């Protein structure tokens, strides 16, 4: 069985959780005031904050989702990495220093610096909640995915465990503990991903005759079947053999030995790889059955963009597919500088120069990691260690094929990856509720202690919502889900932030209108898309009301146009 609990993995998992919670309780003593709880008193060193940027940003989508997409579809999965990294250019040159200069605790502070408007705080606070909750969904899905092979528990149990641990982290110490947890997991994630990549290069490629080529894997509403028998270890049951391997190497050789970083790609390009393709059919009772079959594929096709079903617009003739791909890339490029949990990190350093330097450190760590994802994804594709029914488990199963200890370390680090990102998102949501929503509309100004108390209550509520949504959305790839969160963030937040910084004609009414229109239009588009119809509602995809799934190419310009028009109509002479 692919998913059998590992004692060493369980031990490391518990150790990481224990260290994380111990750190939170220890640092909680320093976060009594609102400045300490929301912004760590602005005293985080810029290098630590830069690595924490990476720890906050390199979420389950980056480690589990992108590696899985590359392992299943080749180079196309790497296009997400390019989009994620490119967005930091906007963060560095446009957002970093103004955010530190204008704000104090939340994203709404920066938007409201010139106007002192309750409307702006209300709109920005709601937008922060919407983006954070959508971004929480893939993190919680990734948590459930990880706990299954680690502890042998069902998906929902993993989501509940992560939710409980993260709520504890945020409630106990706020931004202080969150920053150091993110610094720790960002450092470990980059270091051990590099170790795994070196091991992939040292192992090289080997032709395998895999018994999985003879099996047919079928997933139904009642479970997974292998060659028609139930998946399990008992009598009369089958095991799911690992899949994905090299079937031919260039020159007729059977093994390459260690390969260099560039030789890795040249060898793969001239090889033949056995991938697995899926076909979903609907039964008369409305249930769906997905069957997976092996398919020999040239390596040159694996390394060519445009093979993933979502990216066929690159090479196809369908105009809607091209728009969908361009819309996704636009959302990834614009979304980074609009994510609330990333923006609030600029308030944890002392000045604008520290904000800029921490952004540069973050870009270096994130860029290096994304290069490693290409090796890890392709290494998983050819390792014979994939689960065709779960793209999110490619990297941990690759590590297990090399070493049980490495699997335990990688899985535990991936778990802390989820903890770091989720804690940042919940903290951003709690700040929006306490500082922007309730704080702005309270009859009397809230004291710092009252804001912290409200934020802790909000953390529990948002955490519970994240748990429920993580269970409901478990069928979708976490990397794909993050694309939606970026679209909402870019549509709702970026037009207001950019125009406030670069156009003197911006009015408070224009900012409020842009946030509301961008947020509601992108949310509505996503909820009415084909992917949501099929994967969430269980309805036929062809019944969807939107022509393609990614809304950014429509809703981001709509936010800018709305802001300009409303500002012109409400500007004082």
ZAMARGU-4260 file (C-alpha; in steps of 0.2 Angstrom, whole numbers, plus 5000, padded with zeros to 4 digits):
<rodrens>
0) 5000/5000/5000 | 5006/5018/4996 | 4997/5024/5012 | 5004/5014/5027 | 5008/5024/5043
5) 5026/5026/5046 | 5032/5026/5065 | 5047/5038/5061 | 5035/5050/5052 | 5023/5050/5066
10) 5037/5054/5078 | 5044/5068/5068 | 5026/5075/5065 | 5023/5075/5083 | 5040/5083/5087
15) 5037/5097/5074 | 5020/5101/5081 | 5027/5101/5099 | 5041/5113/5094 | 5029/5124/5085
20) 5016/5125/5100 | 5030/5127/5113 | 5037/5142/5103 | 5020/5150/5102 | 5017/5148/5121
25) 5035/5155/5125 | 5033/5170/5113 | 5015/5173/5118 | 5022/5182/5133 | 5029/5196/5122
30) 5012/5200/5113 | 5001/5208/5126 | 4998/5224/5116 | 4989/5226/5100 | 5006/5232/5092
35) 5014/5216/5098 | 4999/5205/5093 | 4997/5212/5075 | 5014/5218/5070 | 5027/5211/5082
40) 5031/5229/5088 | 5039/5231/5071 | 5055/5224/5078 | 5058/5208/5067 | 5075/5209/5058
45) 5074/5211/5040 | 5083/5195/5035 | 5071/5185/5047 | 5056/5194/5039 | 5063/5190/5022
50) 5064/5171/5025 | 5047/5172/5034 | 5040/5180/5018 | 5046/5164/5009 | 5038/5153/5023
55) 5022/5163/5022 | 5021/5162/5003 | 5028/5144/5000 | 5011/5136/5005 | 5004/5119/5002
60) 5000/5125/4984 | 5018/5128/4981 | 5025/5112/4988 | 5011/5099/4986 | 5001/5107/4972
65) 5014/5113/4960 | 5025/5097/4962 | 5010/5087/4959 | 5005/5096/4943 | 5022/5094/4936
70) 5022/5076/4941 | 5006/5073/4932 | 5007/5085/4917 | 5025/5090/4915 | 5031/5108/4912
75) 5014/5115/4912 | 5014/5114/4931 | 5029/5125/4932 | 5020/5139/4924 | 5011/5142/4940
80) 5029/5144/4948 | 5033/5157/4935 | 5017/5167/4939 | 5019/5166/4958 | 5037/5172/4957
85) 5034/5186/4944 | 5022/5194/4955 | 5035/5198/4968 | 5042/5211/4955 | 5026/5221/4958
90) 5028/5218/4977 | 5046/5225/4977 | 5045/5240/4965 | 5027/5245/4969 | 5021/5240/4986
95) 5035/5237/4998 | 5040/5254/5004 | 5023/5263/5003 | 5014/5249/5013 | 5027/5251/5027
100) 5025/5270/5026 | 5006/5271/5025 | 5000/5258/5037 | 5001/5251/5054 | 4992/5235/5056
105) 4982/5230/5041 | 4980/5232/5022 | 4965/5244/5025 | 4977/5256/5035 | 4987/5259/5019
110) 4971/5262/5008 | 4964/5274/5022 | 4980/5284/5026 | 4974/5299/5016 | 4955/5298/5019
115) 4951/5292/5036 | 4935/5284/5029 | 4925/5270/5038 | 4919/5265/5021 | 4936/5260/5015
120) 4940/5251/5031 | 4923/5241/5029 | 4927/5237/5011 | 4945/5232/5013 | 4941/5222/5029
125) 4928/5212/5020 | 4940/5210/5005 | 4953/5203/5017 | 4941/5191/5024 | 4936/5185/5007
130) 4953/5183/5000 | 4960/5175/5016 | 4946/5162/5017 | 4948/5157/4998 | 4967/5155/5001
135) 4964/5145/5017 | 4954/5132/5007 | 4969/5124/4997 | 4980/5125/5013 | 4967/5115/5023
140) 4965/5103/5008 | 4984/5100/5008 | 4984/5097/5027 | 4971/5083/5025 | 4982/5076/5011
145) 4997/5075/5021 | 4990/5067/5037 | 4983/5052/5027 | 5000/5044/5024 | 5008/5051/5040
150) 4995/5045/5053 | 4984/5034/5043 | 4969/5045/5046 | 4955/5051/5034 | 4956/5068/5025
155) 4944/5076/5037 | 4954/5072/5052 | 4970/5080/5045 | 4960/5096/5041 | 4953/5096/5059
160) 4971/5093/5067 | 4979/5108/5057 | 4964/5119/5061 | 4966/5116/5079 | 4985/5118/5080
165) 4984/5134/5070 | 4971/5142/5080 | 4981/5138/5095 | 4996/5147/5087 | 4987/5163/5082
170) 4977/5164/5099 | 4993/5162/5110 | 5005/5174/5102 | 4999/5182/5086 | 5012/5189/5074
175) 5027/5186/5085 | 5025/5167/5085 | 5018/5167/5067 | 5034/5175/5061 | 5046/5163/5069
180) 5036/5148/5064 | 5036/5154/5046 | 5055/5158/5047 | 5058/5140/5053 | 5048/5132/5040
185) 5054/5142/5026 | 5072/5138/5030 | 5068/5120/5032 | 5058/5119/5016 | 5071/5126/5005
190) 5085/5116/5013 | 5077/5099/5012 | 5070/5102/4995 | 5088/5105/4989 | 5093/5089/4998
195) 5079/5080/4989 | 5084/5087/4972 | 5102/5082/4974 | 5096/5064/4978 | 5086/5064/4962
200) 5101/5070/4952 | 5112/5056/4960 | 5099/5043/4957 | 5097/5047/4939 | 5085/5038/4927
205) 5082/5019/4926 | 5071/5009/4915 | 5057/5000/4925 | 5045/4986/4921 | 5031/4991/4932
210) 5017/4979/4937 | 5006/4995/4938 | 5006/4995/4919 | 4994/4980/4920 | 4982/4988/4932
215) 4966/4998/4930 | 4962/5010/4944 | 4944/5016/4946 | 4938/5028/4958 | 4919/5029/4962
220) 4908/5036/4975 | 4910/5020/4986 | 4929/5020/4985 | 4944/5015/4974 | 4945/4999/4964
225) 4961/4991/4957 | 4957/4978/4943 | 4939/4978/4949 | 4943/4974/4967 | 4942/4985/4983
230) 4958/4994/4987 | 4965/4988/5004 | 4976/4975/5012 | 4964/4962/5018 | 4958/4945/5009
235) 4950/4948/4992 | 4957/4966/4991 | 4970/4974/4980 | 4985/4985/4983 | 4987/5001/4973
240) 5005/4999/4965 | 5015/5015/4963 | 5015/5021/4946 | 5025/5033/4934 | 5041/5028/4927
245) 5054/5028/4912 | 5050/5015/4899 | 5064/5019/4887 | 5081/5029/4889 | 5091/5037/4874
250) 5103/5025/4866 | 5095/5009/4872 | 5103/5010/4889 | 5094/5004/4905 | 5102/5016/4918
255) 5110/5032/4917 | 5118/5034/4934 | 5120/5051/4942 | 5116/5066/4930 | 5120/5084/4931
260) 5107/5098/4932 | 5106/5101/4913 | 5109/5083/4908 | 5093/5079/4918 | 5082/5088/4906
265) 5092/5083/4890 | 5090/5064/4895 | 5072/5066/4900 | 5068/5074/4883 | 5075/5059/4873
270) 5066/5046/4884 | 5049/5038/4885 | 5039/5040/4901 | 5023/5030/4906 | 5010/5043/4912
275) 4993/5040/4917 | 4977/5048/4910 | 4960/5048/4917 | 4943/5047/4910 | 4927/5052/4920
280) 4910/5044/4915 | 4893/5048/4923 | 4882/5034/4929 | 4863/5033/4927 | 4861/5037/4945
285) 4871/5053/4943 | 4887/5047/4952 | 4904/5048/4943 | 4917/5035/4940 | 4935/5040/4935
290) 4946/5027/4927 | 4965/5028/4925 | 4975/5020/4911 | 4994/5020/4907 | 5000/5030/4892
295) 5018/5030/4885 | 5023/5048/4882 | 5039/5055/4873 | 5049/5065/4885 | 5049/5080/4873
300) 5031/5081/4875 | 5032/5082/4894 | 5044/5096/4893 | 5033/5106/4881 | 5020/5119/4887
305) 5002/5117/4882 | 4999/5099/4887 | 4988/5101/4903 | 4970/5102/4900 | 4969/5119/4908
310) 4983/5126/4897 | 4979/5119/4880 | 4974/5136/4875 | 4993/5140/4872 | 4993/5129/4857
315) 4974/5126/4853 | 4963/5136/4842 | 4949/5139/4855 | 4949/5157/4860 | 4941/5154/4877
320) 4955/5142/4882 | 4968/5156/4877 | 4959/5168/4887 | 4958/5156/4902 | 4977/5154/4902
325) 4981/5173/4900 | 4968/5176/4914 | 4977/5164/4926 | 4994/5171/4922 | 4988/5189/4925
330) 4980/5184/4941 | 4996/5176/4947 | 5007/5191/4942 | 4995/5204/4950 | 4989/5194/4965
335) 5005/5192/4975 | 5006/5211/4979 | 4987/5210/4984 | 4987/5196/4997 | 4983/5202/5014
340) 4994/5190/5024 | 5009/5195/5013 | 5005/5214/5015 | 5004/5214/5034 | 5022/5207/5035
345) 5028/5224/5030 | 5022/5231/5046 | 5034/5219/5056 | 5050/5228/5051 | 5056/5245/5057
350) 5057/5255/5042 | 5055/5256/5023 | 5073/5251/5019 | 5070/5235/5030 | 5054/5232/5020
355) 5063/5233/5003 | 5078/5222/5009 | 5066/5209/5017 | 5057/5208/5000 | 5073/5205/4991
360) 5078/5190/5003 | 5061/5183/5000 | 5062/5184/4981 | 5079/5174/4982 | 5072/5161/4993
365) 5056/5159/4984 | 5064/5159/4966 | 5077/5145/4972 | 5063/5134/4979 | 5053/5136/4963
370) 5068/5130/4952 | 5069/5115/4964 | 5050/5111/4961 | 5054/5107/4943 | 5066/5094/4948
375) 5055/5087/4961 | 5040/5086/4950 | 5049/5078/4936 | 5058/5066/4948 | 5041/5061/4955
380) 5035/5058/4937 | 5049/5045/4934 | 5051/5038/4951 | 5038/5024/4950 | 5030/5031/4967
385) 5015/5041/4961 | 4997/5039/4967 | 4987/5042/4951 | 4971/5046/4962 | 4980/5060/4971
390) 4991/5073/4963 | 4995/5082/4979 | 5005/5068/4986 | 5019/5068/4973 | 5033/5075/4983
395) 5030/5066/4999 | 5029/5049/4989 | 5045/5053/4980 | 5054/5056/4996 | 5047/5039/5002
400) 5054/5030/4987 | 5071/5036/4992 | 5071/5035/5011 | 5059/5032/5025 | 5068/5045/5035
405) 5068/5058/5021 | 5049/5055/5019 | 5046/5058/5037 | 5056/5074/5036 | 5048/5081/5020
410) 5031/5077/5026 | 5033/5085/5043 | 5041/5100/5034 | 5026/5101/5022 | 5015/5100/5037
415) 5023/5115/5045 | 5022/5124/5028 | 5003/5122/5030 | 5004/5129/5048 | 5014/5144/5043
420) 5003/5149/5029 | 4987/5146/5038 | 4992/5155/5053 | 4997/5170/5043 | 4980/5170/5034
425) 4970/5168/5050 | 4980/5182/5058 | 4976/5194/5043 | 4958/5189/5044 | 4958/5192/5063
430) 4966/5209/5061 | 4953/5214/5048 | 4939/5209/5059 | 4946/5218/5075 | 4955/5233/5068
435) 4945/5237/5052 | 4927/5231/5054 | 4923/5231/5073 | 4936/5244/5078 | 4929/5257/5065
440) 4911/5255/5069 | 4912/5254/5088 | 4903/5268/5097 | 4919/5271/5108 | 4937/5268/5102
445) 4943/5250/5106 | 4958/5249/5118 | 4973/5238/5112 | 4968/5224/5124 | 4950/5224/5117
450) 4956/5223/5099 | 4967/5208/5104 | 4953/5199/5112 | 4941/5202/5097 | 4955/5196/5086
455) 4957/5180/5095 | 4939/5176/5095 | 4939/5180/5076 | 4953/5168/5074 | 4943/5154/5081
460) 4928/5158/5070 | 4939/5159/5054 | 4948/5143/5058 | 4932/5134/5060 | 4926/5140/5043
465) 4943/5135/5035 | 4941/5118/5042 | 4923/5115/5035 | 4929/5122/5018 | 4944/5111/5018
470) 4934/5096/5019 | 4921/5101/5006 | 4935/5105/4993 | 4946/5090/4995 | 4944/5084/4977
475) 4953/5099/4969 | 4972/5101/4966 | 4978/5114/4979 | 4989/5123/4966 | 4973/5126/4955
480) 4963/5132/4970 | 4976/5145/4974 | 4974/5153/4957 | 4956/5157/4962 | 4962/5166/4978
485) 4975/5176/4968 | 4961/5181/4956 | 4950/5188/4970 | 4965/5197/4978 | 4971/5205/4962
490) 4953/5210/4957 | 4948/5217/4974 | 4964/5225/4981 | 4977/5229/4967 | 4967/5242/4958
495) 4964/5252/4974 | 4982/5251/4980 | 4990/5255/4964 | 4979/5270/4960 | 4980/5277/4977
500) 4999/5277/4975 | 5000/5284/4957 | 4985/5294/4954 | 4981/5310/4964 | 4963/5310/4957
505) 4959/5294/4967 | 4944/5297/4979 | 4938/5287/4994 | 4922/5283/4984 | 4932/5276/4970
510) 4942/5265/4982 | 4927/5258/4990 | 4918/5255/4973 | 4934/5246/4965 | 4935/5234/4980
515) 4917/5230/4980 | 4916/5227/4961 | 4932/5218/4960 | 4928/5206/4974 | 4910/5202/4970
520) 4913/5200/4951 | 4928/5188/4953 | 4919/5178/4967 | 4903/5177/4956 | 4913/5172/4941
525) 4922/5158/4951 | 4906/5151/4959 | 4898/5150/4941 | 4913/5142/4933 | 4914/5125/4925
530) 4926/5119/4938 | 4915/5124/4952 | 4900/5116/4944 | 4909/5099/4942 | 4920/5098/4957
535) 4910/5107/4971 | 4892/5106/4966 | 4892/5090/4957 | 4883/5097/4942 | 4888/5095/4923
540) 4902/5107/4918 | 4893/5112/4902 | 4879/5120/4912 | 4891/5133/4919 | 4887/5151/4916
545) 4904/5158/4913 | 4914/5154/4897 | 4930/5150/4906 | 4936/5147/4924 | 4949/5160/4928
550) 4941/5178/4930 | 4956/5189/4931 | 4957/5195/4913 | 4940/5202/4915 | 4938/5207/4933
555) 4956/5215/4936 | 4953/5228/4922 | 4935/5230/4928 | 4942/5236/4946 | 4953/5249/4938
560) 4939/5256/4926 | 4927/5256/4941 | 4939/5266/4952 | 4943/5279/4938 | 4925/5282/4933
565) 4919/5283/4951 | 4933/5295/4956 | 4930/5306/4942 | 4912/5307/4946 | 4915/5311/4965
570) 4931/5322/4963 | 4930/5339/4971 | 4934/5354/4960
</rodrens>
